[in-house]
Each structure stands twice: as structure tokens, then as C-alpha cells.
Amino acid sequence: MQNRVYTPEDLVPAASDKYLGVLVSAKYARELNALPLERSPYGANKLTTMALAAISSGQLEYRLVRKRSAPAE
């Protein structure tokens, strides 16, 4: 399998902007990396490329969660 080169503009249709697409892809790649190799849906393929492919194709669903603010003292 030949790795495809993804540009940030490839992520815009799946994310609201290219920066969010790159951040979501990086987070997903870290999650895949935490799985044992035999449980990974991608096997030994390059995880960053697989994460970019998943988000650019619309296979990856995500939601934004607001960060909790610190309680006032």
C-alpha cells in the first residue's frame, strides 16, 4: 500500500477548518497508537496517514467538548 500525502485543505470538507482537522487526526492517531497492534483496525500501516484518511473520507465522527473552567475562589 502506497501512502498518500494529505494536505490540510483535504481535511476541510470533514472539519470546519484545516486546523481542527489536523488536531482531530492527531488525537485519533494517538488513540490508535495506544491499541495493541493486533487490535488496531489498520494493522502495521502508518497510523498518522490512516487517521488523516479516516477524517478526510468522513469515516471518523467527532464532537467538540467545551473545556471546564476552574471554579472561582
mmCIF file of the N, C-alpha and C atoms, coordinates in Angstrom:
data_MODEL
# 
_entry.id   MODEL 
# 
loop_
_atom_site.group_PDB 
_atom_site.id 
_atom_site.type_symbol 
_atom_site.label_atom_id 
_atom_site.label_alt_id 
_atom_site.label_comp_id 
_atom_site.label_asym_id 
_atom_site.label_entity_id 
_atom_site.label_seq_id 
_atom_site.pdbx_PDB_ins_code 
_atom_site.Cartn_x 
_atom_site.Cartn_y 
_atom_site.Cartn_z 
_atom_site.occupancy 
_atom_site.B_iso_or_equiv 
_atom_site.pdbx_formal_charge 
_atom_site.auth_seq_id 
_atom_site.auth_comp_id 
_atom_site.auth_asym_id 
_atom_site.auth_atom_id 
_atom_site.pdbx_PDB_model_num 
ATOM 1   N N  . MET A 1 1  ? 0.845   -1.186 0.000  1.00 0.00 ? 1  MET A N  1 
ATOM 2   C CA . MET A 1 1  ? 0.000   0.000  0.000  1.00 0.00 ? 1  MET A CA 1 
ATOM 3   C C  . MET A 1 1  ? 0.884   1.242  0.000  1.00 0.00 ? 1  MET A C  1 
ATOM 4   N N  . GLN A 1 2  ? 0.630   2.129  -0.929 1.00 0.00 ? 2  GLN A N  1 
ATOM 5   C CA . GLN A 1 2  ? 1.413   3.358  -1.009 1.00 0.00 ? 2  GLN A CA 1 
ATOM 6   C C  . GLN A 1 2  ? 0.717   4.436  -0.187 1.00 0.00 ? 2  GLN A C  1 
ATOM 7   N N  . ASN A 1 3  ? 1.480   5.151  0.627  1.00 0.00 ? 3  ASN A N  1 
ATOM 8   C CA . ASN A 1 3  ? 0.903   6.194  1.459  1.00 0.00 ? 3  ASN A CA 1 
ATOM 9   C C  . ASN A 1 3  ? 0.590   7.417  0.620  1.00 0.00 ? 3  ASN A C  1 
ATOM 10  N N  . ARG A 1 4  ? -0.571  7.981  0.841  1.00 0.00 ? 4  ARG A N  1 
ATOM 11  C CA . ARG A 1 4  ? -0.992  9.189  0.156  1.00 0.00 ? 4  ARG A CA 1 
ATOM 12  C C  . ARG A 1 4  ? -0.556  10.390 0.990  1.00 0.00 ? 4  ARG A C  1 
ATOM 13  N N  . VAL A 1 5  ? -0.275  11.478 0.337  1.00 0.00 ? 5  VAL A N  1 
ATOM 14  C CA . VAL A 1 5  ? 0.075   12.708 1.037  1.00 0.00 ? 5  VAL A CA 1 
ATOM 15  C C  . VAL A 1 5  ? -1.198  13.531 1.185  1.00 0.00 ? 5  VAL A C  1 
ATOM 16  N N  . TYR A 1 6  ? -1.522  13.890 2.418  1.00 0.00 ? 6  TYR A N  1 
ATOM 17  C CA . TYR A 1 6  ? -2.708  14.694 2.700  1.00 0.00 ? 6  TYR A CA 1 
ATOM 18  C C  . TYR A 1 6  ? -2.286  16.116 3.012  1.00 0.00 ? 6  TYR A C  1 
ATOM 19  N N  . THR A 1 7  ? -3.001  17.065 2.480  1.00 0.00 ? 7  THR A N  1 
ATOM 20  C CA . THR A 1 7  ? -2.765  18.472 2.796  1.00 0.00 ? 7  THR A CA 1 
ATOM 21  C C  . THR A 1 7  ? -3.861  18.917 3.759  1.00 0.00 ? 7  THR A C  1 
ATOM 22  N N  . PRO A 1 8  ? -3.640  19.983 4.497  1.00 0.00 ? 8  PRO A N  1 
ATOM 23  C CA . PRO A 1 8  ? -4.693  20.464 5.398  1.00 0.00 ? 8  PRO A CA 1 
ATOM 24  C C  . PRO A 1 8  ? -5.998  20.797 4.662  1.00 0.00 ? 8  PRO A C  1 
ATOM 25  N N  . GLU A 1 9  ? -5.906  21.205 3.422  1.00 0.00 ? 9  GLU A N  1 
ATOM 26  C CA . GLU A 1 9  ? -7.110  21.521 2.655  1.00 0.00 ? 9  GLU A CA 1 
ATOM 27  C C  . GLU A 1 9  ? -7.941  20.273 2.374  1.00 0.00 ? 9  GLU A C  1 
ATOM 28  N N  . ASP A 1 10 ? -7.315  19.078 2.373  1.00 0.00 ? 10 ASP A N  1 
ATOM 29  C CA . ASP A 1 10 ? -8.057  17.828 2.193  1.00 0.00 ? 10 ASP A CA 1 
ATOM 30  C C  . ASP A 1 10 ? -8.997  17.562 3.362  1.00 0.00 ? 10 ASP A C  1 
ATOM 31  N N  . LEU A 1 11 ? -8.725  18.162 4.510  1.00 0.00 ? 11 LEU A N  1 
ATOM 32  C CA . LEU A 1 11 ? -9.498  17.910 5.713  1.00 0.00 ? 11 LEU A CA 1 
ATOM 33  C C  . LEU A 1 11 ? -10.666 18.863 5.891  1.00 0.00 ? 11 LEU A C  1 
ATOM 34  N N  . VAL A 1 12 ? -10.702 19.948 5.122  1.00 0.00 ? 12 VAL A N  1 
ATOM 35  C CA . VAL A 1 12 ? -11.728 20.971 5.291  1.00 0.00 ? 12 VAL A CA 1 
ATOM 36  C C  . VAL A 1 12 ? -13.147 20.429 5.081  1.00 0.00 ? 12 VAL A C  1 
ATOM 37  N N  . PRO A 1 13 ? -13.419 19.558 4.100  1.00 0.00 ? 13 PRO A N  1 
ATOM 38  C CA . PRO A 1 13 ? -14.798 19.072 3.972  1.00 0.00 ? 13 PRO A CA 1 
ATOM 39  C C  . PRO A 1 13 ? -15.295 18.297 5.199  1.00 0.00 ? 13 PRO A C  1 
ATOM 40  N N  . ALA A 1 14 ? -14.417 17.637 5.914  1.00 0.00 ? 14 ALA A N  1 
ATOM 41  C CA . ALA A 1 14 ? -14.812 16.829 7.070  1.00 0.00 ? 14 ALA A CA 1 
ATOM 42  C C  . ALA A 1 14 ? -14.744 17.597 8.385  1.00 0.00 ? 14 ALA A C  1 
ATOM 43  N N  . ALA A 1 15 ? -14.017 18.690 8.404  1.00 0.00 ? 15 ALA A N  1 
ATOM 44  C CA . ALA A 1 15 ? -13.870 19.500 9.618  1.00 0.00 ? 15 ALA A CA 1 
ATOM 45  C C  . ALA A 1 15 ? -14.215 20.938 9.266  1.00 0.00 ? 15 ALA A C  1 
ATOM 46  N N  . SER A 1 16 ? -14.499 21.736 10.270 1.00 0.00 ? 16 SER A N  1 
ATOM 47  C CA . SER A 1 16 ? -14.892 23.118 9.989  1.00 0.00 ? 16 SER A CA 1 
ATOM 48  C C  . SER A 1 16 ? -13.733 23.960 9.454  1.00 0.00 ? 16 SER A C  1 
ATOM 49  N N  . ASP A 1 17 ? -12.508 23.590 9.803  1.00 0.00 ? 17 ASP A N  1 
ATOM 50  C CA . ASP A 1 17 ? -11.338 24.254 9.229  1.00 0.00 ? 17 ASP A CA 1 
ATOM 51  C C  . ASP A 1 17 ? -10.149 23.298 9.250  1.00 0.00 ? 17 ASP A C  1 
ATOM 52  N N  . LYS A 1 18 ? -9.091  23.667 8.562  1.00 0.00 ? 18 LYS A N  1 
ATOM 53  C CA . LYS A 1 18 ? -7.950  22.759 8.415  1.00 0.00 ? 18 LYS A CA 1 
ATOM 54  C C  . LYS A 1 18 ? -7.227  22.506 9.734  1.00 0.00 ? 18 LYS A C  1 
ATOM 55  N N  . TYR A 1 19 ? -7.201  23.476 10.623 1.00 0.00 ? 19 TYR A N  1 
ATOM 56  C CA . TYR A 1 19 ? -6.514  23.303 11.902 1.00 0.00 ? 19 TYR A CA 1 
ATOM 57  C C  . TYR A 1 19 ? -7.241  22.284 12.776 1.00 0.00 ? 19 TYR A C  1 
ATOM 58  N N  . LEU A 1 20 ? -8.557  22.373 12.803 1.00 0.00 ? 20 LEU A N  1 
ATOM 59  C CA . LEU A 1 20 ? -9.341  21.411 13.567 1.00 0.00 ? 20 LEU A CA 1 
ATOM 60  C C  . LEU A 1 20 ? -9.176  20.013 12.979 1.00 0.00 ? 20 LEU A C  1 
ATOM 61  N N  . GLY A 1 21 ? -9.142  19.900 11.667 1.00 0.00 ? 21 GLY A N  1 
ATOM 62  C CA . GLY A 1 21 ? -8.949  18.601 11.024 1.00 0.00 ? 21 GLY A CA 1 
ATOM 63  C C  . GLY A 1 21 ? -7.628  17.964 11.396 1.00 0.00 ? 21 GLY A C  1 
ATOM 64  N N  . VAL A 1 22 ? -6.578  18.750 11.440 1.00 0.00 ? 22 VAL A N  1 
ATOM 65  C CA . VAL A 1 22 ? -5.257  18.232 11.815 1.00 0.00 ? 22 VAL A CA 1 
ATOM 66  C C  . VAL A 1 22 ? -5.244  17.824 13.291 1.00 0.00 ? 22 VAL A C  1 
ATOM 67  N N  . LEU A 1 23 ? -5.862  18.622 14.159 1.00 0.00 ? 23 LEU A N  1 
ATOM 68  C CA . LEU A 1 23 ? -5.896  18.286 15.582 1.00 0.00 ? 23 LEU A CA 1 
ATOM 69  C C  . LEU A 1 23 ? -6.690  17.009 15.847 1.00 0.00 ? 23 LEU A C  1 
ATOM 70  N N  . VAL A 1 24 ? -7.832  16.859 15.193 1.00 0.00 ? 24 VAL A N  1 
ATOM 71  C CA . VAL A 1 24 ? -8.645  15.656 15.376 1.00 0.00 ? 24 VAL A CA 1 
ATOM 72  C C  . VAL A 1 24 ? -7.894  14.434 14.851 1.00 0.00 ? 24 VAL A C  1 
ATOM 73  N N  . SER A 1 25 ? -7.234  14.572 13.708 1.00 0.00 ? 25 SER A N  1 
ATOM 74  C CA . SER A 1 25 ? -6.462  13.461 13.146 1.00 0.00 ? 25 SER A CA 1 
ATOM 75  C C  . SER A 1 25 ? -5.329  13.048 14.083 1.00 0.00 ? 25 SER A C  1 
ATOM 76  N N  . ALA A 1 26 ? -4.644  14.020 14.663 1.00 0.00 ? 26 ALA A N  1 
ATOM 77  C CA . ALA A 1 26 ? -3.547  13.712 15.573 1.00 0.00 ? 26 ALA A CA 1 
ATOM 78  C C  . ALA A 1 26 ? -4.054  13.000 16.820 1.00 0.00 ? 26 ALA A C  1 
ATOM 79  N N  . LYS A 1 27 ? -5.184  13.453 17.345 1.00 0.00 ? 27 LYS A N  1 
ATOM 80  C CA . LYS A 1 27 ? -5.771  12.808 18.528 1.00 0.00 ? 27 LYS A CA 1 
ATOM 81  C C  . LYS A 1 27 ? -6.174  11.368 18.206 1.00 0.00 ? 27 LYS A C  1 
ATOM 82  N N  . TYR A 1 28 ? -6.768  11.153 17.038 1.00 0.00 ? 28 TYR A N  1 
ATOM 83  C CA . TYR A 1 28 ? -7.178  9.811  16.627 1.00 0.00 ? 28 TYR A CA 1 
ATOM 84  C C  . TYR A 1 28 ? -5.958  8.907  16.436 1.00 0.00 ? 28 TYR A C  1 
ATOM 85  N N  . ALA A 1 29 ? -4.891  9.431  15.857 1.00 0.00 ? 29 ALA A N  1 
ATOM 86  C CA . ALA A 1 29 ? -3.665  8.640  15.671 1.00 0.00 ? 29 ALA A CA 1 
ATOM 87  C C  . ALA A 1 29 ? -3.082  8.228  17.020 1.00 0.00 ? 29 ALA A C  1 
ATOM 88  N N  . ARG A 1 30 ? -3.144  9.123  18.015 1.00 0.00 ? 30 ARG A N  1 
ATOM 89  C CA . ARG A 1 30 ? -2.661  8.764  19.358 1.00 0.00 ? 30 ARG A CA 1 
ATOM 90  C C  . ARG A 1 30 ? -3.517  7.662  19.970 1.00 0.00 ? 30 ARG A C  1 
ATOM 91  N N  . GLU A 1 31 ? -4.825  7.718  19.737 1.00 0.00 ? 31 GLU A N  1 
ATOM 92  C CA . GLU A 1 31 ? -5.719  6.665  20.240 1.00 0.00 ? 31 GLU A CA 1 
ATOM 93  C C  . GLU A 1 31 ? -5.405  5.333  19.572 1.00 0.00 ? 31 GLU A C  1 
ATOM 94  N N  . LEU A 1 32 ? -5.168  5.350  18.258 1.00 0.00 ? 32 LEU A N  1 
ATOM 95  C CA . LEU A 1 32 ? -4.816  4.118  17.547 1.00 0.00 ? 32 LEU A CA 1 
ATOM 96  C C  . LEU A 1 32 ? -3.482  3.569  18.030 1.00 0.00 ? 32 LEU A C  1 
ATOM 97  N N  . ASN A 1 33 ? -2.550  4.446  18.317 1.00 0.00 ? 33 ASN A N  1 
ATOM 98  C CA . ASN A 1 33 ? -1.229  4.029  18.771 1.00 0.00 ? 33 ASN A CA 1 
ATOM 99  C C  . ASN A 1 33 ? -1.293  3.366  20.146 1.00 0.00 ? 33 ASN A C  1 
ATOM 100 N N  . ALA A 1 34 ? -2.288  3.731  20.941 1.00 0.00 ? 34 ALA A N  1 
ATOM 101 C CA . ALA A 1 34 ? -2.426  3.152  22.273 1.00 0.00 ? 34 ALA A CA 1 
ATOM 102 C C  . ALA A 1 34 ? -2.963  1.722  22.218 1.00 0.00 ? 34 ALA A C  1 
ATOM 103 N N  . LEU A 1 35 ? -3.596  1.337  21.103 1.00 0.00 ? 35 LEU A N  1 
ATOM 104 C CA . LEU A 1 35 ? -4.121  -0.022 20.962 1.00 0.00 ? 35 LEU A CA 1 
ATOM 105 C C  . LEU A 1 35 ? -2.995  -1.005 20.700 1.00 0.00 ? 35 LEU A C  1 
ATOM 106 N N  . PRO A 1 36 ? -3.130  -2.225 21.178 1.00 0.00 ? 36 PRO A N  1 
ATOM 107 C CA . PRO A 1 36 ? -2.165  -3.252 20.784 1.00 0.00 ? 36 PRO A CA 1 
ATOM 108 C C  . PRO A 1 36 ? -2.234  -3.453 19.265 1.00 0.00 ? 36 PRO A C  1 
ATOM 109 N N  . LEU A 1 37 ? -1.124  -3.778 18.644 1.00 0.00 ? 37 LEU A N  1 
ATOM 110 C CA . LEU A 1 37 ? -1.050  -3.881 17.189 1.00 0.00 ? 37 LEU A CA 1 
ATOM 111 C C  . LEU A 1 37 ? -2.090  -4.838 16.622 1.00 0.00 ? 37 LEU A C  1 
ATOM 112 N N  . GLU A 1 38 ? -2.353  -5.942 17.312 1.00 0.00 ? 38 GLU A N  1 
ATOM 113 C CA . GLU A 1 38 ? -3.314  -6.907 16.788 1.00 0.00 ? 38 GLU A CA 1 
ATOM 114 C C  . GLU A 1 38 ? -4.760  -6.413 16.902 1.00 0.00 ? 38 GLU A C  1 
ATOM 115 N N  . ARG A 1 39 ? -5.030  -5.410 17.749 1.00 0.00 ? 39 ARG A N  1 
ATOM 116 C CA . ARG A 1 39 ? -6.379  -4.855 17.871 1.00 0.00 ? 39 ARG A CA 1 
ATOM 117 C C  . ARG A 1 39 ? -6.586  -3.626 17.007 1.00 0.00 ? 39 ARG A C  1 
ATOM 118 N N  . SER A 1 40 ? -5.537  -3.096 16.438 1.00 0.00 ? 40 SER A N  1 
ATOM 119 C CA . SER A 1 40 ? -5.644  -1.913 15.603 1.00 0.00 ? 40 SER A CA 1 
ATOM 120 C C  . SER A 1 40 ? -6.384  -2.249 14.321 1.00 0.00 ? 40 SER A C  1 
ATOM 121 N N  . PRO A 1 41 ? -7.358  -1.422 13.929 1.00 0.00 ? 41 PRO A N  1 
ATOM 122 C CA . PRO A 1 41 ? -8.079  -1.707 12.683 1.00 0.00 ? 41 PRO A CA 1 
ATOM 123 C C  . PRO A 1 41 ? -7.211  -1.536 11.437 1.00 0.00 ? 41 PRO A C  1 
ATOM 124 N N  . TYR A 1 42 ? -6.034  -0.937 11.590 1.00 0.00 ? 42 TYR A N  1 
ATOM 125 C CA . TYR A 1 42 ? -5.175  -0.667 10.447 1.00 0.00 ? 42 TYR A CA 1 
ATOM 126 C C  . TYR A 1 42 ? -3.929  -1.541 10.400 1.00 0.00 ? 42 TYR A C  1 
ATOM 127 N N  . GLY A 1 43 ? -3.739  -2.406 11.382 1.00 0.00 ? 43 GLY A N  1 
ATOM 128 C CA . GLY A 1 43 ? -2.567  -3.267 11.374 1.00 0.00 ? 43 GLY A CA 1 
ATOM 129 C C  . GLY A 1 43 ? -1.294  -2.468 11.551 1.00 0.00 ? 43 GLY A C  1 
ATOM 130 N N  . ALA A 1 44 ? -0.302  -2.767 10.742 1.00 0.00 ? 44 ALA A N  1 
ATOM 131 C CA . ALA A 1 44 ? 1.002   -2.128 10.881 1.00 0.00 ? 44 ALA A CA 1 
ATOM 132 C C  . ALA A 1 44 ? 1.164   -0.911 9.970  1.00 0.00 ? 44 ALA A C  1 
ATOM 133 N N  . ASN A 1 45 ? 0.103   -0.463 9.326  1.00 0.00 ? 45 ASN A N  1 
ATOM 134 C CA . ASN A 1 45 ? 0.198   0.707  8.458  1.00 0.00 ? 45 ASN A CA 1 
ATOM 135 C C  . ASN A 1 45 ? 0.498   1.955  9.280  1.00 0.00 ? 45 ASN A C  1 
ATOM 136 N N  . LYS A 1 46 ? 0.962   2.994  8.622  1.00 0.00 ? 46 LYS A N  1 
ATOM 137 C CA . LYS A 1 46 ? 1.327   4.230  9.297  1.00 0.00 ? 46 LYS A CA 1 
ATOM 138 C C  . LYS A 1 46 ? 0.075   4.892  9.877  1.00 0.00 ? 46 LYS A C  1 
ATOM 139 N N  . LEU A 1 47 ? 0.044   5.053  11.180 1.00 0.00 ? 47 LEU A N  1 
ATOM 140 C CA . LEU A 1 47 ? -1.167  5.496  11.868 1.00 0.00 ? 47 LEU A CA 1 
ATOM 141 C C  . LEU A 1 47 ? -1.556  6.932  11.559 1.00 0.00 ? 47 LEU A C  1 
ATOM 142 N N  . THR A 1 48 ? -0.581  7.808  11.392 1.00 0.00 ? 48 THR A N  1 
ATOM 143 C CA . THR A 1 48 ? -0.934  9.192  11.078 1.00 0.00 ? 48 THR A CA 1 
ATOM 144 C C  . THR A 1 48 ? -1.607  9.290  9.717  1.00 0.00 ? 48 THR A C  1 
ATOM 145 N N  . THR A 1 49 ? -1.116  8.540  8.751  1.00 0.00 ? 49 THR A N  1 
ATOM 146 C CA . THR A 1 49 ? -1.724  8.546  7.425  1.00 0.00 ? 49 THR A CA 1 
ATOM 147 C C  . THR A 1 49 ? -3.122  7.949  7.480  1.00 0.00 ? 49 THR A C  1 
ATOM 148 N N  . MET A 1 50 ? -3.293  6.878  8.246  1.00 0.00 ? 50 MET A N  1 
ATOM 149 C CA . MET A 1 50 ? -4.599  6.245  8.377  1.00 0.00 ? 50 MET A CA 1 
ATOM 150 C C  . MET A 1 50 ? -5.599  7.176  9.064  1.00 0.00 ? 50 MET A C  1 
ATOM 151 N N  . ALA A 1 51 ? -5.144  7.931  10.060 1.00 0.00 ? 51 ALA A N  1 
ATOM 152 C CA . ALA A 1 51 ? -6.024  8.875  10.746 1.00 0.00 ? 51 ALA A CA 1 
ATOM 153 C C  . ALA A 1 51 ? -6.431  10.008 9.812  1.00 0.00 ? 51 ALA A C  1 
ATOM 154 N N  . LEU A 1 52 ? -5.506  10.503 9.020  1.00 0.00 ? 52 LEU A N  1 
ATOM 155 C CA . LEU A 1 52 ? -5.841  11.547 8.048  1.00 0.00 ? 52 LEU A CA 1 
ATOM 156 C C  . LEU A 1 52 ? -6.810  11.024 6.992  1.00 0.00 ? 52 LEU A C  1 
ATOM 157 N N  . ALA A 1 53 ? -6.622  9.782  6.566  1.00 0.00 ? 53 ALA A N  1 
ATOM 158 C CA . ALA A 1 53 ? -7.528  9.179  5.591  1.00 0.00 ? 53 ALA A CA 1 
ATOM 159 C C  . ALA A 1 53 ? -8.925  9.025  6.185  1.00 0.00 ? 53 ALA A C  1 
ATOM 160 N N  . ALA A 1 54 ? -9.000  8.630  7.447  1.00 0.00 ? 54 ALA A N  1 
ATOM 161 C CA . ALA A 1 54 ? -10.293 8.415  8.095  1.00 0.00 ? 54 ALA A CA 1 
ATOM 162 C C  . ALA A 1 54 ? -11.073 9.715  8.212  1.00 0.00 ? 54 ALA A C  1 
ATOM 163 N N  . ILE A 1 55 ? -10.407 10.795 8.579  1.00 0.00 ? 55 ILE A N  1 
ATOM 164 C CA . ILE A 1 55 ? -11.142 12.055 8.728  1.00 0.00 ? 55 ILE A CA 1 
ATOM 165 C C  . ILE A 1 55 ? -11.465 12.679 7.374  1.00 0.00 ? 55 ILE A C  1 
ATOM 166 N N  . SER A 1 56 ? -10.569 12.592 6.416  1.00 0.00 ? 56 SER A N  1 
ATOM 167 C CA . SER A 1 56 ? -10.833 13.221 5.118  1.00 0.00 ? 56 SER A CA 1 
ATOM 168 C C  . SER A 1 56 ? -11.918 12.494 4.342  1.00 0.00 ? 56 SER A C  1 
ATOM 169 N N  . SER A 1 57 ? -12.101 11.186 4.602  1.00 0.00 ? 57 SER A N  1 
ATOM 170 C CA . SER A 1 57 ? -13.144 10.430 3.905  1.00 0.00 ? 57 SER A CA 1 
ATOM 171 C C  . SER A 1 57 ? -14.487 10.498 4.621  1.00 0.00 ? 57 SER A C  1 
ATOM 172 N N  . GLY A 1 58 ? -14.516 11.069 5.816  1.00 0.00 ? 58 GLY A N  1 
ATOM 173 C CA . GLY A 1 58 ? -15.763 11.174 6.560  1.00 0.00 ? 58 GLY A CA 1 
ATOM 174 C C  . GLY A 1 58 ? -16.067 9.953  7.415  1.00 0.00 ? 58 GLY A C  1 
ATOM 175 N N  . GLN A 1 59 ? -15.146 9.015  7.516  1.00 0.00 ? 59 GLN A N  1 
ATOM 176 C CA . GLN A 1 59 ? -15.357 7.818  8.336  1.00 0.00 ? 59 GLN A CA 1 
ATOM 177 C C  . GLN A 1 59 ? -15.248 8.101  9.827  1.00 0.00 ? 59 GLN A C  1 
ATOM 178 N N  . LEU A 1 60 ? -14.564 9.149  10.175 1.00 0.00 ? 60 LEU A N  1 
ATOM 179 C CA . LEU A 1 60 ? -14.323 9.477  11.574 1.00 0.00 ? 60 LEU A CA 1 
ATOM 180 C C  . LEU A 1 60 ? -15.312 10.549 12.014 1.00 0.00 ? 60 LEU A C  1 
ATOM 181 N N  . GLU A 1 61 ? -16.100 10.230 13.039 1.00 0.00 ? 61 GLU A N  1 
ATOM 182 C CA . GLU A 1 61 ? -17.015 11.206 13.610 1.00 0.00 ? 61 GLU A CA 1 
ATOM 183 C C  . GLU A 1 61 ? -16.412 11.724 14.906 1.00 0.00 ? 61 GLU A C  1 
ATOM 184 N N  . TYR A 1 62 ? -16.577 12.997 15.167 1.00 0.00 ? 62 TYR A N  1 
ATOM 185 C CA . TYR A 1 62 ? -16.037 13.604 16.382 1.00 0.00 ? 62 TYR A CA 1 
ATOM 186 C C  . TYR A 1 62 ? -16.996 14.673 16.852 1.00 0.00 ? 62 TYR A C  1 
ATOM 187 N N  . ARG A 1 63 ? -16.816 15.062 18.095 1.00 0.00 ? 63 ARG A N  1 
ATOM 188 C CA . ARG A 1 63 ? -17.598 16.180 18.636 1.00 0.00 ? 63 ARG A CA 1 
ATOM 189 C C  . ARG A 1 63 ? -16.680 17.022 19.505 1.00 0.00 ? 63 ARG A C  1 
ATOM 190 N N  . LEU A 1 64 ? -16.960 18.292 19.547 1.00 0.00 ? 64 LEU A N  1 
ATOM 191 C CA . LEU A 1 64 ? -16.166 19.203 20.370 1.00 0.00 ? 64 LEU A CA 1 
ATOM 192 C C  . LEU A 1 64 ? -16.803 19.310 21.747 1.00 0.00 ? 64 LEU A C  1 
ATOM 193 N N  . VAL A 1 65 ? -15.968 19.259 22.766 1.00 0.00 ? 65 VAL A N  1 
ATOM 194 C CA . VAL A 1 65 ? -16.433 19.362 24.139 1.00 0.00 ? 65 VAL A CA 1 
ATOM 195 C C  . VAL A 1 65 ? -15.792 20.600 24.744 1.00 0.00 ? 65 VAL A C  1 
ATOM 196 N N  . ARG A 1 66 ? -16.624 21.450 25.321 1.00 0.00 ? 66 ARG A N  1 
ATOM 197 C CA . ARG A 1 66 ? -16.077 22.655 25.950 1.00 0.00 ? 66 ARG A CA 1 
ATOM 198 C C  . ARG A 1 66 ? -15.235 22.277 27.152 1.00 0.00 ? 66 ARG A C  1 
ATOM 199 N N  . LYS A 1 67 ? -14.140 22.972 27.298 1.00 0.00 ? 67 LYS A N  1 
ATOM 200 C CA . LYS A 1 67 ? -13.256 22.755 28.439 1.00 0.00 ? 67 LYS A CA 1 
ATOM 201 C C  . LYS A 1 67 ? -13.912 23.352 29.676 1.00 0.00 ? 67 LYS A C  1 
ATOM 202 N N  . ARG A 1 68 ? -13.892 22.604 30.759 1.00 0.00 ? 68 ARG A N  1 
ATOM 203 C CA . ARG A 1 68 ? -14.462 23.115 32.013 1.00 0.00 ? 68 ARG A CA 1 
ATOM 204 C C  . ARG A 1 68 ? -13.595 24.222 32.565 1.00 0.00 ? 68 ARG A C  1 
ATOM 205 N N  . SER A 1 69 ? -14.230 25.267 33.045 1.00 0.00 ? 69 SER A N  1 
ATOM 206 C CA . SER A 1 69 ? -13.463 26.348 33.650 1.00 0.00 ? 69 SER A CA 1 
ATOM 207 C C  . SER A 1 69 ? -13.206 26.011 35.115 1.00 0.00 ? 69 SER A C  1 
ATOM 208 N N  . ALA A 1 70 ? -12.132 26.560 35.637 1.00 0.00 ? 70 ALA A N  1 
ATOM 209 C CA . ALA A 1 70 ? -11.766 26.323 37.036 1.00 0.00 ? 70 ALA A CA 1 
ATOM 210 C C  . ALA A 1 70 ? -12.793 27.013 37.942 1.00 0.00 ? 70 ALA A C  1 
ATOM 211 N N  . PRO A 1 71 ? -13.141 26.381 39.054 1.00 0.00 ? 71 PRO A N  1 
ATOM 212 C CA . PRO A 1 71 ? -14.095 27.015 39.970 1.00 0.00 ? 71 PRO A CA 1 
ATOM 213 C C  . PRO A 1 71 ? -13.518 28.306 40.561 1.00 0.00 ? 71 PRO A C  1 
ATOM 214 N N  . ALA A 1 72 ? -14.373 29.284 40.697 1.00 0.00 ? 72 ALA A N  1 
ATOM 215 C CA . ALA A 1 72 ? -13.950 30.589 41.284 1.00 0.00 ? 72 ALA A CA 1 
ATOM 216 C C  . ALA A 1 72 ? -13.737 30.423 42.776 1.00 0.00 ? 72 ALA A C  1 
ATOM 217 N N  . GLU A 1 73 ? -12.741 31.100 43.272 1.00 0.00 ? 73 GLU A N  1 
ATOM 218 C CA . GLU A 1 73 ? -12.442 31.021 44.715 1.00 0.00 ? 73 GLU A CA 1 
ATOM 219 C C  . GLU A 1 73 ? -12.910 32.252 45.424 1.00 0.00 ? 73 GLU A C  1 
# 
